[in-house]
Amino acid sequence: MLGFKRRRAPLFGSVAAEDDKDIEVQKPRDIARHSFWAEARLLARDLLFALMFAALLVVFVVQPVKVEGTSMEPNLHNGERIFVNKLIYYGLPKLTRGDIIVFWFPDNPSKSYVKRIIGLPGETVVLCSGKVFINGVALDEPYIDPKRNMSFANPNYPTPTPNPTTLGQAFYKYCENGSSATTAPPPPVPNHYYFVMGDNRDASSDSRAWGLVPEKYIYGKALFRYWPLGRMSLISRDPTYNVPSPSATSGTEQTDTEDEP
């Protein structure tokens, strides 16, 4: 009558939560707040583990590398980004002919180059009219673009005499009189060294100019091209070479690479 509403008695009489100490009273707001911070802690933990795993992966397994220059065209182009396998530095797996490697430039270890392995330890290397002869056998190289091998293929291409005082330059030779034979073949590539060349033979500074690459300078093998997205692909060794590898060869680690000066 006077505006007061009569309160209905509880369905269960006067029983309340406080009557039983084993009953846990939870408020939705408290539950939501607790759940948020619990999920945040789990997320932070997972993120921390992910960062630690990524750091270990980059330090010991793979490394992103930027290609600079044109000496590996048409297979690798200037500005492309690739992942390299750093386990190669520890001999996993062993290096073989055709592998595209990243290494510290022997004449200036502050620079990194990317090239393809051509000559292995124990092999002789002779260059003649655009062809590479390994132990007297012409190497089949399907990855070479003939348009980028015109100067090197020219019989009149200058054939400078390697300077023995420069590390590695005495371990290859140009052919004589357009023949794959030489009167005095070069000594074989020594153990723990590699003869490397760029795929763009006319525009590559490689073992022809500055000598062999020491095994200890090689820190990565090209695995995967991740940029640009349109050229994303695995980087394989390409051909099955017609020249067998020596029975016993030595195995062999975001920086930018220079594949030509």
C-alpha positions as CSV (number, residue, x, y, z in Angstrom):
1,M,0.0,0.0,0.0
2,L,2.7,2.4,0.9
3,G,5.0,1.4,-2.0
4,F,6.9,-1.4,-0.2
5,K,7.1,-4.7,-2.0
6,R,7.0,-7.8,0.0
7,R,10.1,-9.9,-0.5
8,R,9.6,-13.4,-1.4
9,A,11.2,-16.0,0.8
10,P,14.1,-18.0,-0.9
11,L,13.0,-21.2,-2.6
12,F,15.2,-23.1,-0.2
13,G,14.2,-21.4,2.9
14,S,16.8,-19.3,4.7
15,V,19.8,-21.3,3.3
16,A,22.6,-19.0,2.2
17,A,26.1,-19.6,0.8
18,E,27.6,-18.4,4.0
19,D,26.0,-21.3,5.8
20,D,28.4,-23.7,4.2
21,K,32.1,-23.0,4.4
22,D,32.8,-25.5,1.6
23,I,30.8,-23.4,-0.9
24,E,33.0,-21.1,-3.0
25,V,31.4,-17.9,-4.0
26,Q,32.8,-16.5,-7.3
27,K,32.0,-13.3,-8.9
28,P,31.9,-13.1,-12.7
29,R,34.1,-10.0,-12.8
30,D,36.8,-11.6,-10.6
31,I,36.7,-14.8,-12.7
32,A,37.2,-12.8,-15.9
33,R,40.1,-10.8,-14.4
34,H,41.8,-13.9,-13.2
35,S,41.3,-15.7,-16.5
36,F,42.8,-12.7,-18.5
37,W,46.0,-12.6,-16.5
38,A,46.4,-16.3,-16.5
39,E,46.1,-16.3,-20.3
40,A,48.5,-13.4,-20.6
41,R,51.1,-15.3,-18.5
42,L,50.8,-18.3,-20.7
43,L,51.1,-16.2,-23.8
44,A,54.2,-14.5,-22.5
45,R,55.7,-17.9,-21.7
46,D,55.0,-19.3,-25.1
47,L,56.3,-16.2,-26.8
48,L,59.5,-16.3,-24.7
49,F,60.1,-20.0,-25.7
50,A,59.4,-19.2,-29.3
51,L,62.0,-16.4,-29.3
52,M,64.5,-18.6,-27.6
53,F,63.9,-21.3,-30.2
54,A,64.2,-18.8,-33.1
55,A,67.4,-17.4,-31.7
56,L,69.0,-20.9,-31.4
57,L,67.8,-21.7,-34.9
58,V,69.4,-18.6,-36.3
59,V,72.6,-19.0,-34.4
60,F,73.2,-22.7,-35.1
61,V,71.0,-23.9,-38.0
62,V,69.8,-21.3,-40.6
63,Q,70.6,-17.7,-41.4
64,P,68.9,-15.2,-43.6
65,V,71.2,-13.7,-46.3
66,K,70.7,-11.0,-48.9
67,V,72.1,-11.5,-52.3
68,E,74.0,-8.5,-53.7
69,G,75.3,-8.4,-57.3
70,T,74.6,-10.3,-60.5
71,S,77.3,-13.0,-60.6
72,M,74.8,-15.8,-59.8
73,E,72.3,-14.9,-62.4
74,P,70.0,-16.3,-63.8
75,N,69.7,-18.5,-60.7
76,L,70.0,-15.9,-58.0
77,H,69.3,-12.2,-58.6
78,N,70.4,-9.0,-56.9
79,G,68.3,-8.2,-53.8
80,E,66.9,-11.7,-53.3
81,R,66.7,-13.1,-49.8
82,I,67.7,-16.7,-49.0
83,F,68.1,-18.9,-46.0
84,V,71.4,-20.8,-45.7
85,N,72.1,-24.0,-43.8
86,K,74.8,-23.1,-41.2
87,L,75.2,-26.8,-40.1
88,I,77.4,-27.1,-43.2
89,Y,80.1,-25.3,-41.1
90,Y,80.1,-28.4,-38.9
91,G,80.1,-30.9,-41.9
92,L,76.4,-31.6,-41.9
93,P,76.1,-32.6,-44.7
94,K,79.4,-32.6,-46.6
95,L,79.9,-30.2,-49.4
96,T,79.7,-31.4,-52.9
97,R,79.9,-30.1,-56.4
98,G,77.1,-27.8,-57.4
99,D,76.3,-26.6,-53.9
100,I,75.7,-22.8,-53.7
101,I,77.6,-21.6,-50.7
102,V,78.1,-18.4,-48.7
103,F,81.5,-17.7,-47.4
104,W,83.8,-15.0,-46.1
105,F,85.8,-13.5,-48.9
106,P,89.4,-14.8,-48.4
107,D,91.0,-11.4,-49.3
108,N,88.7,-9.5,-47.0
109,P,86.8,-11.7,-44.4
110,S,84.6,-8.7,-43.5
111,K,82.7,-9.3,-46.8
112,S,80.6,-12.3,-47.7
113,Y,80.3,-13.9,-51.2
114,V,77.9,-16.4,-52.7
115,K,79.2,-18.8,-55.4
116,R,78.8,-22.3,-56.7
117,I,81.3,-25.1,-55.9
118,I,83.0,-26.3,-59.1
119,G,86.2,-28.0,-58.1
120,L,86.6,-30.3,-55.1
121,P,89.7,-31.3,-53.1
122,G,91.9,-33.6,-55.1
123,E,90.7,-32.5,-58.6
124,T,92.4,-30.6,-61.4
125,V,90.6,-27.6,-62.9
126,V,91.2,-26.5,-66.5
127,L,89.2,-23.7,-68.2
128,C,88.8,-23.8,-72.0
129,S,86.5,-22.0,-74.4
130,G,83.7,-21.6,-71.9
131,K,84.0,-25.1,-70.6
132,V,85.3,-26.3,-67.2
133,F,87.3,-29.5,-67.4
134,I,87.6,-31.5,-64.1
135,N,90.3,-34.1,-64.3
136,G,90.2,-33.8,-68.1
137,V,86.4,-34.3,-68.4
138,A,84.2,-31.4,-69.6
139,L,81.7,-30.5,-66.9
140,D,78.1,-30.5,-67.9
141,E,76.5,-27.3,-66.4
142,P,72.9,-26.9,-67.5
143,Y,72.4,-23.9,-65.1
144,I,74.6,-21.7,-67.2
145,D,73.0,-19.1,-69.5
146,P,74.9,-19.0,-72.8
147,K,74.2,-15.3,-73.0
148,R,76.1,-14.8,-69.8
149,N,79.0,-17.0,-70.9
150,M,80.0,-15.3,-74.2
151,S,83.3,-13.7,-73.2
152,F,84.4,-16.8,-71.2
153,A,83.4,-19.0,-74.2
154,N,85.4,-16.9,-76.7
155,P,88.6,-18.7,-77.8
156,N,90.3,-15.2,-77.8
157,Y,89.3,-14.7,-74.1
158,P,92.4,-13.5,-72.3
159,T,94.2,-16.3,-70.5
160,P,96.2,-14.7,-67.7
161,T,98.8,-16.8,-66.0
162,P,97.8,-17.4,-62.4
163,N,100.1,-15.8,-59.8
164,P,101.5,-18.6,-57.6
165,T,102.1,-16.2,-54.8
166,T,98.3,-15.6,-54.5
167,L,96.6,-18.3,-52.4
168,G,94.9,-20.8,-54.7
169,Q,95.4,-19.2,-58.0
170,A,98.1,-21.7,-59.0
171,F,95.6,-24.6,-58.7
172,Y,93.8,-24.1,-62.1
173,K,94.9,-23.3,-65.6
174,Y,93.5,-22.1,-68.9
175,C,93.8,-24.5,-71.9
176,E,96.4,-24.1,-74.6
177,N,95.6,-23.5,-78.2
178,G,91.9,-24.2,-77.8
179,S,92.5,-27.7,-76.5
180,S,91.4,-29.1,-73.2
181,A,94.8,-30.5,-72.7
182,T,97.7,-28.7,-71.2
183,T,101.4,-29.4,-71.4
184,A,101.7,-29.0,-67.7
185,P,98.4,-29.7,-65.8
186,P,97.8,-27.7,-62.7
187,P,98.2,-29.3,-59.3
188,P,95.0,-30.7,-57.8
189,V,93.0,-28.6,-55.4
190,P,94.4,-29.2,-52.0
191,N,92.4,-30.7,-49.1
192,H,90.1,-28.3,-47.3
193,Y,89.9,-25.9,-50.3
194,Y,87.3,-25.4,-53.0
195,F,87.3,-23.9,-56.5
196,V,84.2,-21.8,-56.9
197,M,82.6,-19.8,-59.7
198,G,79.6,-17.6,-60.3
199,D,76.9,-18.8,-62.7
200,N,77.2,-15.5,-64.6
201,R,80.7,-16.3,-65.9
202,D,81.1,-13.0,-67.7
203,A,80.4,-10.9,-64.6
204,S,81.8,-12.9,-61.7
205,S,84.7,-12.4,-59.5
206,D,85.6,-15.8,-58.3
207,S,88.3,-18.4,-58.0
208,R,89.6,-17.4,-61.4
209,A,90.5,-14.0,-60.0
210,W,91.5,-14.5,-56.3
211,G,92.0,-18.2,-55.8
212,L,90.5,-21.0,-53.8
213,V,88.1,-20.8,-50.8
214,P,89.3,-22.3,-47.6
215,E,86.8,-24.7,-46.1
216,K,86.9,-22.9,-42.8
217,Y,85.6,-19.7,-44.5
218,I,82.4,-21.4,-45.7
219,Y,79.6,-20.7,-43.3
220,G,76.4,-21.6,-45.2
221,K,74.8,-23.5,-48.0
222,A,71.8,-22.0,-49.9
223,L,68.6,-23.8,-48.9
224,F,65.5,-21.6,-49.6
225,R,64.7,-18.4,-51.4
226,Y,62.0,-16.6,-49.4
227,W,62.0,-13.2,-51.2
228,P,60.6,-12.1,-53.5
229,L,57.4,-14.1,-52.9
230,G,56.9,-14.7,-56.6
231,R,60.2,-16.6,-56.7
232,M,59.9,-18.4,-53.4
233,S,61.4,-21.9,-53.9
234,L,63.9,-24.4,-52.6
235,I,67.4,-24.1,-53.8
236,S,68.6,-27.4,-55.1
237,R,72.0,-28.6,-56.2
238,D,70.5,-28.8,-59.7
239,P,72.4,-31.3,-61.9
240,T,73.7,-34.8,-61.5
241,Y,77.2,-34.1,-62.7
242,N,78.8,-36.3,-65.3
243,V,82.1,-36.0,-63.4
244,P,82.3,-38.2,-60.3
245,S,83.4,-36.6,-57.1
246,P,86.7,-37.8,-55.5
247,S,86.2,-40.9,-53.3
248,A,87.3,-38.9,-50.3
249,T,86.6,-35.2,-50.0
250,S,86.7,-32.9,-47.0
251,G,83.4,-31.7,-45.5
252,T,82.7,-28.5,-44.0
253,E,78.4,-22.2,-41.3
254,Q,71.2,-11.3,-41.2
255,T,74.4,-10.7,-43.3
256,D,74.6,-9.4,-46.8
257,T,76.5,-11.1,-49.5
258,E,78.4,-9.7,-52.4
259,D,78.5,-12.0,-55.4
260,E,80.6,-9.6,-57.4
261,P,82.6,-6.5,-56.5
